[in-house]
Amino acid sequence: MAWTTTPWTLPSNLGLTVGASIDYALVQTFNPYTHLPVFVILAKDLILKYLKPEGENGDMETYTGEQKIIPWKILASFKGSELEGIYYEQLLPFEFPQSIVQQPPYSRYDEWFWPHCRQESQWIVS
């Protein structure tokens, strides 16, 4: 599970960073908004920042979205170094903008974005 202070960057994220020596866990639980089953990887020391201790090893088969406590269980544990090279599902799929795009004064994104627009014959309006 990734945390960000800049949610507007989520569609263009290309990767995530983990600490090589940090202990992580693969957790089976439910999305608190959709109530659909999910598998997430969390830093072990931070699990209880996201999930309630009362839900640990709860009944996954009978859970409904109406329950206040979301069940969860740890399926596997590993070091961050073991996660190198795995793929993740992006929260929002990235599509290259095809119309008018807001341009901040400057960002590192500019180094890729604007030259790419010129190469792809995109129109840039400023």
Stockholm file with secondary structure:
# STOCKHOLM 1.0

chainA/1-126         MAWTTTPWTLPSNLGLTVGASIDYALVQTFNPYTHLPVFVILAKDLILKYLKPEGENGDMETYTGEQKIIPWKILASFKGSELEGIYYEQLLPFEFPQSIVQQPPYSRYDEWFWPHCRQESQWIVS
#=GR chainA/1-126 SS CCCCSCGGGGGGCCCCCCCTTSEEEEEEEECTTTCCEEEEEEEGGGHHHHSCGGGBTCCSSSCCTTCSSCCBEEEEEEEGGGGTTCCCCCSSCCCCCCSCCCCCSCCTTHHHHHHHHHHTTCCCCC
#=GC SS_cons         CCCCSCGGGGGGCCCCCCCTTSEEEEEEEECTTTCCEEEEEEEGGGHHHHSCGGGBTCCSSSCCTTCSSCCBEEEEEEEGGGGTTCCCCCSSCCCCCCSCCCCCSCCTTHHHHHHHHHHTTCCCCC
//
